[in-house]
Amino acid sequence: MQTEPNVHPMETLKERLRQILQAIPPGSSIDYIDYPVYNNGGDLLIMKGAEAFFRDNNIRVCSRYSVLDFPDRLTIPLNRIIVLQGGGNFGDLYPVHQKLREKIVASYPSNRIVILPQTIFYKKESEFERTAHIFNKHNDLHLFVRDPVSYEMATRMFLRCSVYLSPDMAHQLWPIRSRSAPDKSLLRFLRTDIEKTNEQDRLEGAEGGDDLDWGNLYNKVEKKAIGVIGRMMSGGSGVLPMQTIWAKYSDYLVNKAIERFGEYRTVHTSRLHGHILSCLMDKPNTLLDNSYGKNSNYYQTWTSGIQSARLVGRKDEPSQAANVMHIG
């Protein structure tokens, strides 16, 4: 991505998010749906970026719902815009969130609906066609996507949808400062889920550095607290303001990630938001691809101009990837 001289590329990416105001004008009233209530810090960063974007642009959030507490029936006035969380769960890998997304599009044909920046991935073309059948019935649907592959897929299949290419919502948080002094050398922040690659095994076997992922960044007590909050949201929280409680607790979880990253001089990661958080902190980082190219597509589209970041592990760069294995 081209940037102006003497302007940090991260500032340019934050400014690029202002195109979302074409679909959600400043001063709009919105309902914000499908925000995360779980321990994936990347999705929490996206949520915090979205909330910062709303505040910075005088966008009034009238209600918030996660996949856990969205009611079977909800009346939303026609003058309010329905805004769906961004991220990397658009497709058939994470059906719970996709089903809610499709339910919203089908249930509110007369409201403007805006889906914040997503990466699209389907294993089955039939599932993609099913989503398109639902989306193509809506007259005012706006979809922001994070890479050209997703853009091509969306414009090919979603014929009545306005599609835009946009960086991730977490860029609204630029710049992030840590209170921690970087007194450790290397953090290996690597996936442990279905998006992990065989190439990553070589990084995991490297000597030196500390290994971490979202799953073990948070301790048992913190993960138990997340589960309790989630269950209370699912079952109805009574008099307790669970959304407010989660907003405060998720601030704590994001700040823990920031302070942990701040302890290290360098980060190697296969997590897209390990890369984005490092860039938000202006910290040197090396990005390894995930199982379906989400990371490399994002890097090549948005962050390749950041001097402190680099991508390794692509098929055309085997020697670079091999060199990373021995850094420590």
C-alpha positions in Angstrom: 0.0 0.0 0.0 1.4 3.4 -1.0 1.8 6.0 1.8 2.6 9.7 1.8 6.2 10.7 2.7 6.8 11.3 6.4 3.5 9.8 7.3 3.7 6.5 9.2 2.0 3.7 7.2 -0.1 2.8 10.3 -1.5 6.4 10.3 -2.5 5.9 6.7 -4.3 2.7 7.5 -6.2 4.3 10.3 -7.2 7.1 8.0 -8.3 4.5 5.4 -11.0 3.3 7.8 -12.8 6.6 7.3 -14.3 5.2 4.1 -16.7 3.2 6.4 -18.4 6.6 7.0 -19.8 6.2 3.5 -22.0 3.5 4.9 -22.3 4.6 8.5 -22.3 8.5 8.4 -21.1 10.4 11.4 -23.9 10.9 13.9 -25.7 7.7 12.9 -27.6 5.5 15.4 -26.6 1.8 15.1 -27.1 -1.6 16.7 -23.8 -3.4 17.0 -24.1 -7.2 16.7 -21.8 -10.2 17.1 -19.1 -8.7 19.2 -16.9 -11.4 20.8 -17.3 -12.8 24.3 -14.5 -15.3 24.3 -10.7 -15.3 24.8 -9.5 -14.6 21.3 -7.5 -11.4 21.8 -7.5 -10.6 18.1 -11.3 -10.4 18.0 -11.2 -8.3 21.1 -8.8 -5.9 19.4 -11.2 -5.7 16.5 -14.1 -4.9 18.9 -12.1 -2.2 20.7 -11.1 -0.7 17.3 -14.8 -0.7 16.3 -15.9 1.0 19.5 -13.1 3.6 19.2 -14.3 4.3 15.6 -17.8 4.8 16.8 -16.7 7.2 19.5 -14.4 9.1 17.2 -17.1 9.7 14.6 -20.0 10.4 16.9 -21.8 7.2 16.0 -24.4 6.3 18.7 -24.6 2.6 19.7 -28.2 2.0 20.7 -27.8 -1.7 21.6 -25.1 -4.3 21.6 -25.6 -8.1 21.2 -23.2 -11.0 21.0 -24.0 -14.4 19.4 -24.8 -15.5 23.0 -27.6 -13.0 23.8 -29.1 -12.0 20.5 -32.8 -12.6 21.0 -35.0 -14.7 18.7 -37.0 -11.6 17.9 -35.9 -8.0 18.1 -37.5 -4.9 16.7 -35.0 -2.5 15.3 -36.3 0.9 14.0 -35.8 1.5 10.3 -33.7 4.6 10.9 -31.0 2.6 12.8 -28.2 0.9 10.9 -27.3 -2.7 11.9 -23.6 -3.1 12.2 -22.0 -6.5 12.3 -18.6 -7.3 13.8 -15.6 -7.6 11.5 -12.9 -10.3 11.7 -12.0 -13.6 10.0 -15.1 -15.7 10.6 -17.0 -15.1 7.4 -17.6 -18.4 5.7 -18.1 -22.0 6.8 -15.2 -22.5 9.2 -17.1 -20.8 12.1 -20.8 -21.6 11.5 -22.2 -20.1 14.7 -21.2 -16.6 13.7 -22.0 -17.1 10.0 -25.5 -18.3 10.9 -26.2 -15.2 13.0 -24.9 -13.0 10.2 -27.2 -14.7 7.7 -30.1 -14.5 10.1 -29.7 -10.8 10.5 -29.5 -10.2 6.8 -32.7 -12.3 6.2 -34.6 -10.9 9.2 -34.1 -7.2 8.5 -34.6 -6.6 4.8 -35.5 -2.9 5.3 -32.6 -1.8 7.5 -29.3 -0.8 6.2 -26.8 -3.5 7.3 -23.0 -3.0 7.4 -20.6 -5.8 7.9 -17.2 -4.4 9.2 -14.0 -5.6 7.5 -13.9 -9.4 7.2 -11.9 -12.1 5.5 -14.0 -14.5 3.4 -13.2 -18.2 3.2 -15.4 -21.2 2.3 -14.4 -24.8 2.1 -17.6 -25.7 0.2 -18.9 -23.8 -2.8 -22.4 -24.9 -1.9 -22.2 -23.0 1.4 -21.0 -19.9 -0.4 -23.9 -20.1 -2.8 -26.3 -20.5 0.1 -25.0 -17.3 1.7 -25.2 -15.5 -1.7 -28.8 -16.5 -2.0 -29.6 -14.8 1.3 -27.5 -11.8 0.7 -28.8 -11.1 -2.8 -32.3 -10.6 -1.4 -31.2 -7.5 0.6 -31.5 -4.0 -0.9 -29.1 -2.1 1.4 -26.2 -4.4 2.4 -22.7 -3.1 2.7 -19.7 -5.5 3.1 -16.2 -4.4 3.9 -13.5 -7.0 3.2 -9.8 -7.1 4.2 -8.0 -8.4 1.1 -8.4 -8.6 -2.7 -9.2 -12.3 -2.7 -12.2 -11.7 -0.4 -13.1 -8.7 -2.6 -13.2 -10.8 -5.7 -15.2 -13.5 -4.1 -17.8 -11.0 -2.7 -18.2 -9.0 -5.9 -18.6 -12.2 -7.9 -21.3 -13.7 -5.7 -23.0 -10.9 -3.8 -24.6 -9.1 -6.8 -26.7 -6.6 -4.9 -24.2 -5.9 -2.1 -21.9 -2.8 -2.0 -18.4 -4.2 -1.4 -15.4 -2.2 -0.2 -11.7 -3.1 0.4 -10.7 -2.0 3.9 -8.0 -2.7 6.6 -9.0 -4.3 9.9 -10.9 -2.3 12.5 -8.0 -2.7 15.0 -6.1 -0.1 13.1 -8.3 2.6 14.7 -6.3 1.9 17.9 -3.1 3.3 16.5 -0.8 4.1 18.2 -0.6 1.8 21.2 2.0 2.3 23.9 3.0 -0.3 26.5 4.1 0.4 30.0 6.5 -2.6 29.8 10.1 -2.2 28.9 11.2 -4.8 26.3 13.7 -6.8 28.3 13.2 -10.1 26.5 14.3 -11.1 23.1 11.7 -13.1 21.2 8.0 -13.9 21.5 6.7 -16.7 19.3 3.0 -16.1 19.1 1.7 -19.0 17.1 -1.6 -20.5 16.2 -2.8 -23.8 17.9 -6.1 -24.1 16.1 -7.5 -25.2 12.7 -5.7 -22.5 10.8 -2.2 -23.7 11.8 0.2 -24.8 9.0 2.9 -27.5 8.7 5.4 -24.7 8.1 4.7 -23.4 11.6 6.1 -26.7 13.1 9.6 -25.5 12.2 9.1 -22.3 14.1 7.8 -24.2 17.1 10.9 -26.3 17.2 13.3 -23.3 17.2 15.5 -22.7 20.2 15.2 -19.5 22.3 12.3 -17.3 22.9 8.9 -17.8 24.6 5.9 -19.5 23.1 2.4 -18.1 23.5 -1.1 -18.0 21.9 -4.4 -16.4 22.8 -5.4 -19.7 24.5 -2.5 -19.6 27.1 -2.1 -15.9 27.3 -4.9 -15.9 29.8 -4.8 -18.0 33.0 -7.4 -20.4 34.3 -9.1 -17.8 36.5 -9.3 -15.4 33.6 -10.7 -18.0 31.2 -13.2 -19.1 33.9 -14.4 -15.5 34.3 -14.9 -15.3 30.5 -16.9 -18.5 30.6 -19.0 -17.3 33.5 -19.8 -14.0 31.8 -20.7 -15.8 28.6 -23.0 -18.2 30.4 -24.7 -15.4 32.2 -25.3 -13.6 28.9 -26.7 -16.8 27.3 -29.0 -17.5 30.2 -30.2 -13.9 30.9 -28.2 -11.9 33.4 -31.1 -10.6 35.5 -30.3 -7.3 37.2 -26.5 -7.5 36.4 -25.3 -5.2 33.6 -23.4 -8.0 31.9 -22.5 -5.9 28.7 -20.9 -3.3 30.9 -19.1 -5.9 33.0 -17.8 -7.5 29.8 -16.7 -4.1 28.3 -14.6 -3.5 31.4 -13.2 -7.0 31.6 -12.3 -7.2 27.9 -10.4 -3.9 28.4 -8.4 -5.8 31.1 -7.8 -8.7 28.7 -6.6 -6.5 25.8 -4.4 -4.5 28.1 -2.8 -7.8 29.4 -2.0 -8.7 25.8 -0.5 -5.3 25.2 1.7 -5.5 28.3 2.9 -9.0 27.4 3.8 -8.0 23.9 5.6 -5.0 25.4 8.0 -7.2 27.2 9.6 -8.4 24.0 11.9 -6.7 21.5 10.7 -9.0 18.6 7.6 -11.0 17.7 7.3 -14.0 15.3 3.6 -14.8 14.8 1.2 -16.8 12.7 -1.7 -14.9 14.2 -2.9 -12.0 12.1 -3.6 -9.9 15.2 -0.3 -10.9 16.7 1.1 -9.1 13.6 -1.4 -6.2 13.8 -0.8 -5.6 17.5 2.9 -5.6 16.9 2.5 -3.0 14.2 0.1 -0.9 16.4 3.0 -0.9 19.0 5.6 -0.3 16.2 7.4 -3.4 17.3 9.6 -5.5 14.9 7.7 -8.6 13.9 7.8 -11.5 11.4 4.5 -12.9 10.1 4.0 -16.5 9.0 1.0 -17.4 6.9 -2.1 -19.3 8.1 -3.7 -22.3 6.5 -5.7 -20.4 3.7 -3.5 -17.4 3.0 -5.3 -14.8 5.2 -2.1 -13.5 6.7 -0.1 -13.2 3.5 -3.0 -11.6 1.6 -3.5 -9.0 4.4 0.3 -8.3 4.6 0.6 -7.8 0.8 -2.5 -5.6 0.7 -1.9 -3.4 3.8 1.2 -3.8 5.9 4.1 -4.6 3.5 5.2 -0.9 3.7 5.8 -1.1 7.4 9.6 -1.2 7.9 9.4 -3.1 11.2 7.3 -6.0 9.7 8.1 -8.7 7.2 6.3 -11.8 5.8 8.0 -15.2 5.6 7.0 -18.7 4.7 5.5 -18.1 1.3 6.3 -20.7 -1.3 8.5 -18.3 -3.1 10.6 -17.5 0.0 11.8 -20.8 1.4 15.2 -19.5 2.4 13.8 -16.6 4.4 11.5 -18.9 6.2 14.3 -21.2 7.1 16.5 -18.4 8.4 13.8 -17.4 10.9 13.9 -20.9 12.5 17.3 -20.1 14.0 16.7 -16.6 15.3 16.7 -16.5 19.1 
